[in-house]
Amino acid sequence: MDWKLAARVVAVLAVAVVMVACAIALRPDATEEAPAPTVQPQSGEPASSELLRCREIGAAALDDAGCKKAWAEGRRHFLEGNSGRARP
């Protein structure tokens, strides 16, 4: 291989590496994260505000009677489907 050609290839690769390094260094910081979306209760869902409260209290919801009732209502509502009655 001709030494001039090898020198040109090395020079082109060096310029490419420098360009990539500059692009990485000059890109804007992505540290600003978008705020997490909040879930708004829908008017058609039964006990949606209670379900949101249960989600917010975390593990304490496992022993909360209101949460158990809301979860049972949510399951019943989910399993009803469009027929209006629970499936067997």
A tleap script that builds the chain and sets N, CA, C and O, in Angstrom:
source leaprc.protein.ff14SB
mol = sequence {
  NMET ASP TRP LYS LEU ALA ALA ARG VAL VAL
  ALA VAL LEU ALA VAL ALA VAL VAL MET VAL
  ALA CYS ALA ILE ALA LEU ARG PRO ASP ALA
  THR GLU GLU ALA PRO ALA PRO THR VAL GLN
  PRO GLN SER GLY GLU PRO ALA SER SER GLU
  LEU LEU ARG CYS ARG GLU ILE GLY ALA ALA
  ALA LEU ASP ASP ALA GLY CYS LYS LYS ALA
  TRP ALA GLU GLY ARG ARG HIE PHE LEU GLU
  GLY ASN SER GLY ARG ALA ARG CPRO
}
set mol.1.N position { 0.850 -1.176 0.000 }
set mol.1.CA position { 0.000 0.000 0.000 }
set mol.1.C position { 0.897 1.240 0.000 }
set mol.1.O position { 1.941 1.276 0.651 }
set mol.2.N position { 0.476 2.209 -0.716 }
set mol.2.CA position { 1.224 3.455 -0.809 }
set mol.2.C position { 1.123 4.216 0.518 }
set mol.2.O position { 0.037 4.320 1.087 }
set mol.3.N position { 2.226 4.740 1.006 }
set mol.3.CA position { 2.242 5.428 2.300 }
set mol.3.C position { 1.432 6.716 2.263 }
set mol.3.O position { 0.871 7.117 3.282 }
set mol.4.N position { 1.363 7.363 1.120 }
set mol.4.CA position { 0.559 8.581 1.007 }
set mol.4.C position { -0.925 8.262 1.171 }
set mol.4.O position { -1.657 8.994 1.836 }
set mol.5.N position { -1.357 7.168 0.562 }
set mol.5.CA position { -2.755 6.757 0.678 }
set mol.5.C position { -3.079 6.372 2.120 }
set mol.5.O position { -4.140 6.727 2.634 }
set mol.6.N position { -2.181 5.657 2.767 }
set mol.6.CA position { -2.390 5.269 4.158 }
set mol.6.C position { -2.468 6.501 5.054 }
set mol.6.O position { -3.297 6.553 5.963 }
set mol.7.N position { -1.621 7.484 4.809 }
set mol.7.CA position { -1.638 8.716 5.599 }
set mol.7.C position { -2.951 9.464 5.399 }
set mol.7.O position { -3.492 10.025 6.352 }
set mol.8.N position { -3.467 9.480 4.177 }
set mol.8.CA position { -4.740 10.150 3.911 }
set mol.8.C position { -5.897 9.447 4.620 }
set mol.8.O position { -6.775 10.100 5.183 }
set mol.9.N position { -5.891 8.121 4.589 }
set mol.9.CA position { -6.948 7.351 5.263 }
set mol.9.C position { -6.920 7.624 6.758 }
set mol.9.O position { -7.966 7.832 7.373 }
set mol.10.N position { -5.728 7.623 7.346 }
set mol.10.CA position { -5.594 7.902 8.779 }
set mol.10.C position { -6.061 9.322 9.083 }
set mol.10.O position { -6.729 9.541 10.093 }
set mol.11.N position { -5.728 10.282 8.238 }
set mol.11.CA position { -6.144 11.670 8.452 }
set mol.11.C position { -7.664 11.808 8.386 }
set mol.11.O position { -8.260 12.508 9.205 }
set mol.12.N position { -8.286 11.151 7.422 }
set mol.12.CA position { -9.746 11.207 7.296 }
set mol.12.C position { -10.408 10.571 8.513 }
set mol.12.O position { -11.385 11.108 9.036 }
set mol.13.N position { -9.893 9.445 8.965 }
set mol.13.CA position { -10.448 8.797 10.157 }
set mol.13.C position { -10.274 9.673 11.391 }
set mol.13.O position { -11.172 9.740 12.231 }
set mol.14.N position { -9.134 10.346 11.514 }
set mol.14.CA position { -8.898 11.227 12.655 }
set mol.14.C position { -9.880 12.397 12.646 }
set mol.14.O position { -10.410 12.770 13.692 }
set mol.15.N position { -10.122 12.970 11.481 }
set mol.15.CA position { -11.085 14.072 11.370 }
set mol.15.C position { -12.485 13.582 11.731 }
set mol.15.O position { -13.232 14.287 12.408 }
set mol.16.N position { -12.841 12.392 11.288 }
set mol.16.CA position { -14.157 11.835 11.609 }
set mol.16.C position { -14.306 11.626 13.108 }
set mol.16.O position { -15.357 11.932 13.671 }
set mol.17.N position { -13.274 11.112 13.761 }
set mol.17.CA position { -13.326 10.892 15.209 }
set mol.17.C position { -13.465 12.224 15.937 }
set mol.17.O position { -14.241 12.330 16.886 }
set mol.18.N position { -12.728 13.235 15.505 }
set mol.18.CA position { -12.822 14.559 16.132 }
set mol.18.C position { -14.223 15.140 15.950 }
set mol.18.O position { -14.765 15.742 16.877 }
set mol.19.N position { -14.809 14.967 14.778 }
set mol.19.CA position { -16.158 15.485 14.535 }
set mol.19.C position { -17.185 14.794 15.424 }
set mol.19.O position { -18.073 15.450 15.966 }
set mol.20.N position { -17.074 13.488 15.577 }
set mol.20.CA position { -18.001 12.757 16.440 }
set mol.20.C position { -17.822 13.186 17.889 }
set mol.20.O position { -18.807 13.369 18.605 }
set mol.21.N position { -16.577 13.350 18.331 }
set mol.21.CA position { -16.319 13.779 19.707 }
set mol.21.C position { -16.891 15.170 19.959 }
set mol.21.O position { -17.456 15.421 21.023 }
set mol.22.N position { -16.753 16.069 19.003 }
set mol.22.CA position { -17.319 17.416 19.152 }
set mol.22.C position { -18.843 17.375 19.184 }
set mol.22.O position { -19.470 18.091 19.965 }
set mol.23.N position { -19.430 16.551 18.351 }
set mol.23.CA position { -20.891 16.445 18.334 }
set mol.23.C position { -21.412 15.925 19.662 }
set mol.23.O position { -22.439 16.394 20.153 }
set mol.24.N position { -20.718 14.964 20.246 }
set mol.24.CA position { -21.132 14.420 21.539 }
set mol.24.C position { -20.964 15.464 22.629 }
set mol.24.O position { -21.837 15.612 23.483 }
set mol.25.N position { -19.852 16.192 22.612 }
set mol.25.CA position { -19.579 17.182 23.651 }
set mol.25.C position { -20.514 18.385 23.560 }
set mol.25.O position { -20.835 18.984 24.586 }
set mol.26.N position { -20.950 18.747 22.378 }
set mol.26.CA position { -21.752 19.952 22.199 }
set mol.26.C position { -23.255 19.709 22.187 }
set mol.26.O position { -24.028 20.661 22.075 }
set mol.27.N position { -23.676 18.480 22.298 }
set mol.27.CA position { -25.116 18.230 22.296 }
set mol.27.C position { -25.729 18.743 23.599 }
set mol.27.O position { -25.050 18.776 24.626 }
set mol.28.N position { -26.996 19.141 23.572 }
set mol.28.CA position { -27.631 19.683 24.784 }
set mol.28.C position { -27.816 18.597 25.835 }
set mol.28.O position { -27.994 17.420 25.522 }
set mol.29.N position { -27.767 19.031 27.095 }
set mol.29.CA position { -27.950 18.091 28.199 }
set mol.29.C position { -29.384 17.595 28.225 }
set mol.29.O position { -30.325 18.360 28.013 }
set mol.30.N position { -29.536 16.320 28.486 }
set mol.30.CA position { -30.864 15.716 28.571 }
set mol.30.C position { -31.246 15.479 30.024 }
set mol.30.O position { -32.045 14.590 30.319 }
set mol.31.N position { -30.680 16.269 30.939 }
set mol.31.CA position { -30.960 16.060 32.356 }
set mol.31.C position { -32.328 16.579 32.757 }
set mol.31.O position { -32.873 16.158 33.777 }
set mol.32.N position { -32.892 17.488 31.970 }
set mol.32.CA position { -34.218 17.997 32.286 }
set mol.32.C position { -35.256 16.992 31.810 }
set mol.32.O position { -35.507 16.855 30.613 }
set mol.33.N position { -35.849 16.297 32.761 }
set mol.33.CA position { -36.835 15.284 32.415 }
set mol.33.C position { -38.226 15.902 32.451 }
set mol.33.O position { -38.498 16.814 33.231 }
set mol.34.N position { -39.077 15.401 31.615 }
set mol.34.CA position { -40.462 15.854 31.611 }
set mol.34.C position { -41.143 15.350 32.877 }
set mol.34.O position { -40.846 14.247 33.337 }
set mol.35.N position { -42.042 16.129 33.439 }
set mol.35.CA position { -42.736 15.664 34.641 }
set mol.35.C position { -43.580 14.432 34.334 }
set mol.35.O position { -44.108 14.274 33.233 }
set mol.36.N position { -43.691 13.579 35.321 }
set mol.36.CA position { -44.476 12.359 35.148 }
set mol.36.C position { -45.941 12.720 34.937 }
set mol.36.O position { -46.458 13.618 35.601 }
set mol.37.N position { -46.605 12.040 34.032 }
set mol.37.CA position { -48.017 12.346 33.813 }
set mol.37.C position { -48.851 11.941 35.017 }
set mol.37.O position { -48.588 10.922 35.656 }
set mol.38.N position { -49.840 12.738 35.313 }
set mol.38.CA position { -50.718 12.422 36.429 }
set mol.38.C position { -51.994 11.804 35.888 }
set mol.38.O position { -52.456 12.148 34.800 }
set mol.39.N position { -52.546 10.905 36.649 }
set mol.39.CA position { -53.768 10.222 36.248 }
set mol.39.C position { -54.944 10.948 36.877 }
set mol.39.O position { -55.022 11.097 38.096 }
set mol.40.N position { -55.844 11.391 36.038 }
set mol.40.CA position { -57.040 12.064 36.516 }
set mol.40.C position { -58.177 11.048 36.567 }
set mol.40.O position { -58.340 10.254 35.640 }
set mol.41.N position { -58.958 11.068 37.636 }
set mol.41.CA position { -60.072 10.122 37.705 }
set mol.41.C position { -61.078 10.395 36.595 }
set mol.41.O position { -61.425 11.543 36.318 }
set mol.42.N position { -61.536 9.327 35.969 }
set mol.42.CA position { -62.537 9.457 34.921 }
set mol.42.C position { -63.909 9.346 35.556 }
set mol.42.O position { -64.107 8.594 36.510 }
set mol.43.N position { -64.838 10.090 35.026 }
set mol.43.CA position { -66.157 10.155 35.646 }
set mol.43.C position { -66.915 8.831 35.552 }
set mol.43.O position { -67.747 8.547 36.414 }
set mol.44.N position { -66.652 8.014 34.533 }
set mol.44.CA position { -67.393 6.783 34.356 }
set mol.44.C position { -66.898 5.619 35.192 }
set mol.44.O position { -67.584 4.601 35.286 }
set mol.45.N position { -65.729 5.738 35.798 }
set mol.45.CA position { -65.178 4.624 36.555 }
set mol.45.C position { -65.685 4.646 37.993 }
set mol.45.O position { -65.688 5.698 38.632 }
set mol.46.N position { -66.110 3.503 38.503 }
set mol.46.CA position { -66.549 3.458 39.895 }
set mol.46.C position { -65.356 3.511 40.835 }
set mol.46.O position { -64.343 2.846 40.617 }
set mol.47.N position { -65.489 4.293 41.857 }
set mol.47.CA position { -64.502 4.383 42.936 }
set mol.47.C position { -63.113 4.753 42.438 }
set mol.47.O position { -62.116 4.322 43.017 }
set mol.48.N position { -63.033 5.545 41.371 }
set mol.48.CA position { -61.719 5.874 40.825 }
set mol.48.C position { -60.903 6.723 41.784 }
set mol.48.O position { -59.685 6.558 41.865 }
set mol.49.N position { -61.543 7.622 42.506 }
set mol.49.CA position { -60.793 8.432 43.469 }
set mol.49.C position { -60.281 7.560 44.610 }
set mol.49.O position { -59.194 7.801 45.134 }
set mol.50.N position { -61.046 6.565 44.992 }
set mol.50.CA position { -60.598 5.649 46.052 }
set mol.50.C position { -59.425 4.803 45.566 }
set mol.50.O position { -58.494 4.542 46.329 }
set mol.51.N position { -59.460 4.376 44.318 }
set mol.51.CA position { -58.346 3.609 43.765 }
set mol.51.C position { -57.079 4.453 43.695 }
set mol.51.O position { -55.984 3.955 43.956 }
set mol.52.N position { -57.222 5.725 43.345 }
set mol.52.CA position { -56.061 6.619 43.333 }
set mol.52.C position { -55.502 6.805 44.737 }
set mol.52.O position { -54.286 6.830 44.928 }
set mol.53.N position { -56.388 6.934 45.718 }
set mol.53.CA position { -55.932 7.069 47.105 }
set mol.53.C position { -55.181 5.812 47.536 }
set mol.53.O position { -54.154 5.899 48.208 }
set mol.54.N position { -55.686 4.660 47.155 }
set mol.54.CA position { -55.033 3.397 47.520 }
set mol.54.C position { -53.664 3.280 46.862 }
set mol.54.O position { -52.725 2.758 47.462 }
set mol.55.N position { -53.553 3.760 45.647 }
set mol.55.CA position { -52.265 3.722 44.968 }
set mol.55.C position { -51.260 4.622 45.673 }
set mol.55.O position { -50.081 4.283 45.768 }
set mol.56.N position { -51.721 5.762 46.165 }
set mol.56.CA position { -50.822 6.720 46.803 }
set mol.56.C position { -50.340 6.260 48.172 }
set mol.56.O position { -49.240 6.629 48.582 }
set mol.57.N position { -51.130 5.467 48.892 }
set mol.57.CA position { -50.697 5.070 50.239 }
set mol.57.C position { -49.788 3.848 50.215 }
set mol.57.O position { -49.226 3.482 51.247 }
set mol.58.N position { -49.634 3.220 49.074 }
set mol.58.CA position { -48.657 2.145 48.918 }
set mol.58.C position { -49.052 0.853 49.606 }
set mol.58.O position { -50.189 0.395 49.485 }
set mol.59.N position { -48.093 0.259 50.339 }
set mol.59.CA position { -48.298 -1.054 50.948 }
set mol.59.C position { -49.363 -1.030 52.033 }
set mol.59.O position { -49.951 -2.067 52.340 }
set mol.60.N position { -49.621 0.125 52.616 }
set mol.60.CA position { -50.654 0.220 53.649 }
set mol.60.C position { -52.035 -0.080 53.072 }
set mol.60.O position { -52.965 -0.387 53.818 }
set mol.61.N position { -52.173 0.008 51.761 }
set mol.61.CA position { -53.460 -0.256 51.122 }
set mol.61.C position { -53.865 -1.721 51.231 }
set mol.61.O position { -55.046 -2.049 51.123 }
set mol.62.N position { -52.892 -2.604 51.444 }
set mol.62.CA position { -53.212 -4.032 51.540 }
set mol.62.C position { -54.109 -4.343 52.729 }
set mol.62.O position { -54.879 -5.303 52.692 }
set mol.63.N position { -54.015 -3.534 53.786 }
set mol.63.CA position { -54.819 -3.769 54.987 }
set mol.63.C position { -55.995 -2.807 55.101 }
set mol.63.O position { -56.750 -2.880 56.070 }
set mol.64.N position { -56.164 -1.927 54.156 }
set mol.64.CA position { -57.215 -0.915 54.206 }
set mol.64.C position { -58.518 -1.504 53.665 }
set mol.64.O position { -58.561 -2.010 52.544 }
set mol.65.N position { -59.582 -1.433 54.475 }
set mol.65.CA position { -60.874 -1.989 54.069 }
set mol.65.C position { -61.455 -1.238 52.869 }
set mol.65.O position { -62.062 -1.847 51.989 }
set mol.66.N position { -61.270 0.070 52.835 }
set mol.66.CA position { -61.774 0.858 51.708 }
set mol.66.C position { -61.100 0.472 50.405 }
set mol.66.O position { -61.739 0.430 49.353 }
set mol.67.N position { -59.806 0.190 50.479 }
set mol.67.CA position { -59.078 -0.217 49.276 }
set mol.67.C position { -59.535 -1.591 48.806 }
set mol.67.O position { -59.700 -1.826 47.609 }
set mol.68.N position { -59.735 -2.484 49.748 }
set mol.68.CA position { -60.209 -3.821 49.370 }
set mol.68.C position { -61.566 -3.737 48.683 }
set mol.68.O position { -61.824 -4.438 47.704 }
set mol.69.N position { -62.434 -2.868 49.211 }
set mol.69.CA position { -63.755 -2.700 48.614 }
set mol.69.C position { -63.636 -2.088 47.213 }
set mol.69.O position { -64.323 -2.516 46.286 }
set mol.70.N position { -62.770 -1.093 47.066 }
set mol.70.CA position { -62.587 -0.450 45.762 }
set mol.70.C position { -61.999 -1.431 44.753 }
set mol.70.O position { -62.397 -1.429 43.588 }
set mol.71.N position { -61.061 -2.263 45.183 }
set mol.71.CA position { -60.470 -3.254 44.283 }
set mol.71.C position { -61.521 -4.276 43.840 }
set mol.71.O position { -61.562 -4.667 42.674 }
set mol.72.N position { -62.369 -4.703 44.782 }
set mol.72.CA position { -63.428 -5.657 44.431 }
set mol.72.C position { -64.388 -5.031 43.419 }
set mol.72.O position { -64.804 -5.688 42.465 }
set mol.73.N position { -64.736 -3.765 43.628 }
set mol.73.CA position { -65.620 -3.073 42.690 }
set mol.73.C position { -64.940 -2.914 41.331 }
set mol.73.O position { -65.586 -3.057 40.293 }
set mol.74.N position { -63.653 -2.623 41.335 }
set mol.74.CA position { -62.911 -2.495 40.085 }
set mol.74.C position { -62.856 -3.808 39.324 }
set mol.74.O position { -63.011 -3.828 38.103 }
set mol.75.N position { -62.634 -4.910 40.044 }
set mol.75.CA position { -62.632 -6.228 39.397 }
set mol.75.C position { -64.004 -6.542 38.812 }
set mol.75.O position { -64.119 -7.029 37.688 }
set mol.76.N position { -65.043 -6.253 39.597 }
set mol.76.CA position { -66.394 -6.522 39.124 }
set mol.76.C position { -66.682 -5.698 37.873 }
set mol.76.O position { -67.238 -6.211 36.902 }
set mol.77.N position { -66.309 -4.439 37.898 }
set mol.77.CA position { -66.544 -3.559 36.753 }
set mol.77.C position { -65.749 -4.037 35.534 }
set mol.77.O position { -66.253 -4.000 34.412 }
set mol.78.N position { -64.524 -4.481 35.750 }
set mol.78.CA position { -63.680 -4.954 34.652 }
set mol.78.C position { -64.231 -6.240 34.051 }
set mol.78.O position { -64.259 -6.395 32.830 }
set mol.79.N position { -64.665 -7.153 34.896 }
set mol.79.CA position { -65.134 -8.449 34.415 }
set mol.79.C position { -66.527 -8.385 33.806 }
set mol.79.O position { -66.929 -9.296 33.081 }
set mol.80.N position { -67.267 -7.315 34.094 }
set mol.80.CA position { -68.589 -7.162 33.493 }
set mol.80.C position { -68.498 -7.058 31.981 }
set mol.80.O position { -69.315 -7.637 31.265 }
set mol.81.N position { -67.529 -6.339 31.505 }
set mol.81.CA position { -67.414 -6.130 30.066 }
set mol.81.C position { -68.549 -5.268 29.564 }
set mol.81.O position { -69.012 -4.372 30.269 }
set mol.82.N position { -68.997 -5.529 28.359 }
set mol.82.CA position { -70.089 -4.759 27.766 }
set mol.82.C position { -71.447 -5.401 27.993 }
set mol.82.O position { -72.472 -4.803 27.666 }
set mol.83.N position { -71.475 -6.602 28.543 }
set mol.83.CA position { -72.740 -7.310 28.682 }
set mol.83.C position { -73.578 -6.799 29.842 }
set mol.83.O position { -74.789 -7.020 29.865 }
set mol.84.N position { -72.960 -6.117 30.812 }
set mol.84.CA position { -73.719 -5.600 31.938 }
set mol.84.C position { -73.824 -6.566 33.092 }
set mol.84.O position { -74.409 -6.227 34.121 }
set mol.85.N position { -73.281 -7.753 32.956 }
set mol.85.CA position { -73.292 -8.704 34.069 }
set mol.85.C position { -71.968 -9.442 34.116 }
set mol.85.O position { -71.258 -9.526 33.114 }
set mol.86.N position { -71.639 -9.971 35.270 }
set mol.86.CA position { -70.358 -10.652 35.454 }
set mol.86.C position { -70.349 -11.974 34.704 }
set mol.86.O position { -71.362 -12.669 34.625 }
set mol.87.N position { -69.203 -12.304 34.161 }
set mol.87.CA position { -69.047 -13.586 33.479 }
set mol.87.C position { -68.782 -14.669 34.510 }
set mol.87.O position { -68.200 -14.393 35.559 }
set mol.88.N position { -69.202 -15.903 34.227 }
set mol.88.CA position { -68.954 -16.990 35.203 }
set mol.88.C position { -67.501 -17.369 35.289 }
set mol.88.O position { -67.140 -18.259 36.059 }
savepdb mol mol.pdb
quit
